[in-house]
């Protein structure tokens, strides 16, 4: 009993001693809410954001920028010498929110995808240090160039209404109306060729046929066939000439079975050539003819069933023959019956003159601008019924009576006439 009392007494003394020491300041109490906690209040400097920096390229409000531009900016130095990384923002909003590249440790970035033609973009860069502090650059704008890449001014002289065709790995330009080497306006009969669409050589300036425009040249049975057109003597024609090399031309027939005409269209379809008259002679023909050899022709139908036009365009697409004329699109599998695929086409509002090719499993239609200084508009269709406006701005001068052809897996636009400039000799690619 006495031993228990003694143990209890020792415990009381121990507790009393501990309490006394605490009250004398021997043990530090935890800080209250008012105790300094920031680096500055503890005598340490605040971590600073990276220094301001500038955008270098692309310059603000730049025009005609390429589809895959490169961006550049100056260095942002961190006051604490922390590593600085960069994030590139790009978009069509004035304050872009789309991060194109993050955690960059360089001062340049090369875009690896195409931007949209004739479109305005905005860009900025955000610098960030290792502590998460950020500094924004200014925001710059730029505009991507319109569709169309300039290739060259041709060496064969300015002209329109020429025939252009691909044959044996070359592009041939034949005749037209424009300037000859002595600088005078004439109907032309010269033949030029190119393997790249840029550099041209004269094949012949005396092919044997009469100078002309509004003619057609088509490849069939391993040779080029020149058919009809408006000749320098002021009369339409129905003569047929052939060539296997572009230098030497042979008269196949002086007067073919179809009526003398110009503005006609010729298609190679189902192992035959098909001719759709232009309706430009005194008889206003609206015939369709075909031929097994390109020389001897048979009438398919007296009346195609719609009003043909000097500005009509025709192609073979999806195993059918197609004609685009004014605001309508027609197709046929036999040249006799023509189905109205589309009426009141969406491109009719800007209708002036058409150029039509088949490319990348679509029909590509170029519509002349409504005025001399307005751009041509590009439309496309995968079925002939539904048309989508691809580009409303083109980089080349507006034109009519031009040539458009697919060559080397590209669409070439060349030559023509512009009311302000005159006859054209430029060559462009619709890339």
C-alpha positions in Angstrom: 0.0 0.0 0.0 2.8 2.4 0.8 4.6 1.5 -2.4 1.5 2.4 -4.5 1.3 5.8 -2.8 4.9 6.4 -3.5 4.5 5.7 -7.2 1.5 8.1 -7.4 3.5 10.9 -5.7 6.3 10.6 -8.2 3.9 10.8 -11.1 2.4 14.0 -9.7 5.8 15.6 -9.3 6.7 14.7 -13.0 3.6 16.2 -14.5 4.0 19.4 -12.4 7.6 19.8 -13.6 6.7 19.4 -17.3 3.9 22.0 -17.0 6.3 24.5 -15.4 8.9 24.1 -18.2 6.3 24.8 -20.9 5.1 28.0 -19.3 8.7 29.2 -19.0 9.2 29.0 -22.8 11.3 25.9 -22.9 9.1 24.4 -25.7 8.2 26.5 -28.9 4.5 26.7 -29.7 3.2 26.1 -33.3 2.7 29.3 -35.4 -0.7 31.0 -35.5 -2.5 32.2 -38.6 -0.8 35.6 -38.4 2.7 34.2 -38.6 4.6 35.1 -41.9 4.6 32.3 -44.5 5.6 33.8 -47.9 9.2 33.9 -49.2 9.2 37.7 -49.0 8.0 37.8 -45.4 10.6 35.2 -44.6 13.2 37.4 -46.3 13.3 35.4 -49.6 12.6 37.1 -53.0 9.4 36.0 -55.0 10.0 33.8 -58.0 9.6 36.0 -61.1 7.9 35.1 -64.4 10.1 34.8 -67.6 11.0 38.1 -69.2 9.0 39.6 -72.0 9.9 38.5 -75.6 8.8 39.3 -79.2 7.4 37.4 -82.2 9.8 37.5 -85.2 8.1 35.6 -88.0 5.5 35.4 -89.3 5.3 39.2 -89.2 2.0 40.8 -88.1 -0.6 41.2 -90.9 1.6 39.4 -93.3 0.0 38.4 -96.7 0.4 35.5 -99.1 1.9 33.2 -96.5 2.6 29.6 -97.6 0.4 26.7 -96.4 3.0 25.3 -94.0 4.6 28.4 -92.5 7.5 28.5 -90.0 7.2 30.5 -86.8 10.0 32.3 -84.9 10.3 34.3 -81.7 13.0 35.8 -79.5 14.2 34.2 -76.3 12.5 34.8 -72.9 15.1 34.8 -70.1 14.0 33.7 -66.7 15.3 35.9 -63.8 16.1 32.9 -61.6 17.8 31.1 -64.6 15.1 28.4 -64.6 14.6 26.6 -67.9 12.0 28.3 -70.1 9.7 26.3 -72.5 7.3 27.6 -75.0 3.7 26.9 -76.2 2.5 27.9 -79.6 -1.1 28.9 -80.0 -2.7 29.2 -83.5 -6.3 29.6 -84.7 -8.8 31.7 -86.6 -9.9 33.5 -83.4 -8.4 36.8 -82.5 -7.2 35.3 -79.3 -6.2 31.8 -80.4 -6.8 29.0 -77.9 -5.6 25.9 -79.8 -2.2 24.7 -78.7 -0.2 23.6 -81.8 3.0 22.7 -80.0 3.9 22.5 -76.3 7.0 22.2 -74.1 9.2 23.6 -76.9 12.8 24.4 -76.0 13.6 26.1 -79.3 12.7 29.5 -80.7 11.3 28.2 -84.0 8.5 25.8 -85.1 7.7 24.4 -88.5 4.1 23.6 -89.1 3.7 20.0 -90.3 0.2 20.4 -91.9 -1.5 22.6 -94.4 -3.5 25.7 -93.4 -6.5 26.8 -95.5 -6.1 28.9 -98.6 -7.0 32.6 -98.4 -7.7 32.4 -94.6 -6.6 34.7 -91.8 -5.0 33.2 -88.8 -3.8 34.5 -85.4 -0.8 33.3 -83.4 1.0 33.8 -80.1 3.5 32.1 -77.9 3.5 31.6 -74.1 6.8 31.2 -72.2 6.8 29.2 -68.9 9.5 28.7 -66.3 10.1 25.7 -64.1 7.9 27.1 -61.3 4.9 27.5 -63.6 5.1 31.2 -64.0 4.1 32.4 -67.6 4.5 35.3 -69.9 2.5 35.9 -73.1 3.8 37.4 -76.3 1.8 39.7 -78.4 -0.8 38.2 -80.9 0.0 38.5 -84.6 -2.2 37.9 -87.6 -1.4 36.7 -91.1 -3.2 35.5 -94.2 -2.5 32.4 -96.2 -2.1 33.0 -99.9 -4.9 32.3 -102.4 -5.0 29.1 -104.3 -2.7 29.1 -107.3 1.1 28.9 -107.7 2.7 31.0 -110.4 5.0 28.8 -112.6 6.2 31.1 -115.4 5.4 33.5 -118.2 5.5 31.3 -121.3 7.9 31.8 -124.1 5.3 31.2 -126.8 3.5 34.5 -126.4 0.2 35.7 -125.0 -2.9 34.2 -126.5 -6.4 32.8 -125.8 -8.7 30.1 -127.3 -5.7 27.8 -127.7 -5.9 24.0 -127.6 -3.9 22.3 -124.7 -3.5 18.6 -124.4 -1.2 16.0 -122.7 0.4 13.4 -125.0 3.2 11.0 -124.4 4.5 12.7 -121.3 4.4 16.2 -122.7 2.0 19.1 -122.6 1.2 20.6 -126.1 -0.2 24.0 -126.9 -1.6 24.4 -130.4 -2.8 27.6 -132.1 -5.2 30.1 -130.7 -5.6 33.9 -131.2 -2.9 36.2 -129.8 0.5 37.7 -130.5 2.9 36.1 -132.9 6.7 36.7 -132.6 6.5 40.0 -134.6 4.1 41.4 -132.0 1.0 41.5 -134.2 -2.3 40.0 -133.3 -3.1 36.9 -135.4 -4.8 33.6 -135.6 -2.0 31.2 -134.7 -0.9 27.7 -135.9 2.3 27.2 -133.9 2.8 24.0 -131.8 4.8 24.1 -128.5 5.6 21.4 -126.0 6.8 21.1 -122.5 7.9 18.2 -120.2 7.4 20.2 -117.0 4.8 22.9 -117.8 7.4 25.6 -117.3 10.0 25.3 -120.1 8.7 25.2 -123.7 10.1 24.4 -127.0 8.7 25.2 -130.5 7.8 22.0 -132.3 6.8 23.7 -135.5 5.5 27.0 -136.7 4.4 25.5 -140.1 2.2 22.5 -139.3 0.3 22.7 -142.6 -3.2 23.5 -141.2 -4.7 26.9 -141.3 -4.3 29.1 -138.2 -7.3 28.9 -136.0 -8.9 29.3 -132.5 -11.9 27.6 -130.8 -10.6 24.3 -132.1 -10.3 20.9 -130.3 -7.3 18.6 -129.9 -7.8 15.2 -128.4 -5.6 12.1 -127.9 -7.0 9.0 -129.5 -5.5 5.8 -130.9 -1.9 6.9 -129.9 -2.0 10.2 -131.8 -3.2 13.7 -131.5 -6.2 14.8 -133.5 -7.0 18.4 -134.3 -10.6 18.9 -135.2 -12.5 21.9 -136.6 -12.4 25.4 -135.1 -12.7 29.0 -136.3 -10.0 29.7 -139.0 -8.2 32.9 -139.8 -10.3 33.2 -143.1 -13.3 34.0 -140.9 -15.1 30.7 -141.3 -15.8 27.6 -139.1 -14.3 24.4 -140.2 -14.7 20.6 -140.0 -11.2 19.5 -141.1 -9.3 16.8 -139.2 -5.5 16.6 -138.8 -3.4 14.1 -136.9 0.1 13.9 -135.5 2.2 11.3 -133.6 4.9 13.8 -132.5 3.6 17.3 -132.6 6.0 18.3 -135.4 4.5 16.5 -138.4 0.8 16.9 -139.1 -1.3 14.9 -141.6 -4.6 16.0 -143.2 -7.0 13.1 -142.5 -10.1 14.7 -143.9 -10.9 18.1 -145.4 -14.6 18.1 -144.6 -15.9 15.7 -142.0 -19.5 14.5 -141.8 -20.4 16.8 -138.9 -21.2 20.5 -139.7 -18.4 23.1 -139.7 -18.5 24.6 -136.3 -16.5 26.1 -133.4 -16.9 25.9 -129.7 -17.6 22.2 -130.0 -16.4 19.7 -127.4 -14.9 16.3 -128.1 -14.7 13.4 -125.6 -13.0 10.0 -125.6 -15.6 7.6 -124.2 -16.2 3.9 -124.6 -13.5 3.5 -127.2 -15.0 6.1 -129.4 -14.7 9.9 -129.9 -17.8 11.9 -129.3 -18.4 15.4 -130.7 -21.0 17.8 -129.2 -21.5 20.7 -131.5 -21.1 24.3 -130.2 -24.1 25.6 -132.1 -22.1 28.6 -133.4 -22.6 28.2 -137.2 -25.5 29.5 -139.3 -27.5 26.4 -138.6 -27.2 26.5 -134.8 -26.6 22.8 -134.7 -27.3 20.9 -131.5 -26.0 17.5 -132.7 -24.0 14.7 -131.2 -21.7 12.6 -133.4 -19.3 9.8 -132.7 -16.4 8.0 -134.5 -14.5 4.7 -134.1 -11.4 6.1 -135.7 -11.5 9.9 -135.3 -11.8 10.4 -139.0 -15.2 8.9 -140.1 -18.2 10.2 -138.1 -21.8 9.1 -137.6 -24.7 11.2 -136.4 -25.9 10.0 -132.9 -28.7 12.5 -132.4 -29.9 15.5 -134.3 -31.0 17.3 -131.1 -29.2 16.8 -127.8 -32.2 18.1 -126.0 -30.9 21.3 -124.4 -29.4 24.5 -125.6 -25.7 24.2 -126.3 -23.4 27.1 -125.8 -20.0 28.5 -126.8 -19.2 28.4 -123.1 -20.3 24.8 -122.4 -17.8 22.4 -120.9 -17.7 18.6 -121.2 -15.8 15.8 -119.5 -15.9 12.0 -119.0 -16.5 11.2 -115.3 -17.8 8.1 -113.4 -18.4 6.2 -116.7 -20.6 8.9 -118.1 -20.3 11.9 -120.4 -21.1 15.2 -118.7 -21.9 18.6 -120.0 -22.0 21.8 -117.8 -23.8 24.6 -119.6 -25.1 27.8 -118.0 -26.8 26.8 -114.8 -27.5 23.1 -115.7 -25.6 19.8 -115.5 -26.4 16.9 -117.9 -25.1 13.4 -118.2 -25.4 10.5 -120.7 -24.2 7.0 -121.2 -25.1 6.8 -124.9 -25.0 10.4 -126.3 -28.7 10.1 -127.1 -30.5 10.4 -123.9 -29.2 13.2 -121.6 -30.3 13.3 -118.0 -30.7 16.6 -116.2 -28.6 16.0 -113.1 -28.8 19.5 -111.7 -30.8 22.7 -112.4 -30.2 26.1 -111.0 -26.6 25.1 -110.0 -25.2 27.0 -107.1 -22.4 28.5 -109.2 -24.9 30.2 -111.6 -24.8 33.4 -109.5 -21.3 34.0 -110.6 -21.7 32.6 -114.1 -19.5 34.0 -116.7 -17.4 31.2 -118.3 -16.4 27.8 -117.2 -13.3 25.6 -117.3 -13.8 21.9 -116.3 -11.4 19.0 -115.6 -11.5 15.7 -113.6 -9.0 15.5 -110.8 -8.8 13.4 -107.6 -12.1 11.6 -108.4 -14.0 14.8 -108.6 -15.1 17.3 -111.3 -13.3 20.5 -110.8 -15.0 23.6 -112.2 -13.4 27.0 -112.4 -15.9 29.9 -112.8 -14.7 33.2 -114.2 -15.1 36.1 -111.8 -18.0 38.5 -112.3 -15.7 41.4 -113.2 -12.2 41.9 -114.6 -10.6 42.4 -111.2 -12.6 39.8 -109.2 -11.1 36.3 -108.7 -12.2 33.1 -110.3 -14.1 30.7 -108.0 -13.3 27.0 -107.8 -16.1 24.4 -107.3 -16.0 20.6 -107.0 -18.4 17.7 -107.2 -18.0 14.0 -106.5 -21.3 13.1 -108.2 -22.3 15.9 -110.5 -25.4 16.8 -108.5 -23.9 18.3 -105.3 -21.3 21.0 -105.7 -19.1 22.5 -103.1 -17.3 25.8 -103.3 -13.7 25.0 -102.7 -12.0 28.4 -103.1 -13.5 31.9 -103.4 -10.1 33.5 -103.9 -7.6 32.6 -106.5 -4.1 34.1 -106.8 -4.0 34.6 -110.5 -5.7 37.3 -112.6 -9.3 36.7 -113.7 -9.6 35.4 -117.2 -11.8 33.9 -119.9 -11.1 31.8 -123.0 -8.2 30.2 -121.0 -6.9 26.7 -120.9 -7.2 24.3 -117.9 -5.7 20.8 -118.0 -4.4 18.1 -115.7 -0.7 17.4 -116.2 1.9 15.7 -113.9 -0.9 15.1 -111.3 -1.5 18.9 -111.1 -4.2 21.2 -112.5 -2.7 23.8 -114.8 -4.4 27.1 -115.6 -2.9 29.1 -118.4 -3.4 31.8 -121.0 -6.7 33.6 -121.7 -7.8 37.1 -121.8 -8.3 39.8 -119.1 -10.1 43.0 -119.9 -7.6 45.1 -118.0 -4.4 43.3 -118.8 -5.2 42.0 -122.3 -4.0 38.6 -123.7 -2.2 36.5 -121.1 0.8 34.2 -121.3 1.1 33.2 -117.6 1.0 29.6 -116.3 -0.3 28.7 -112.8 -0.9 25.5 -110.8 -4.1 25.0 -108.9 -2.5 23.1 -106.0 
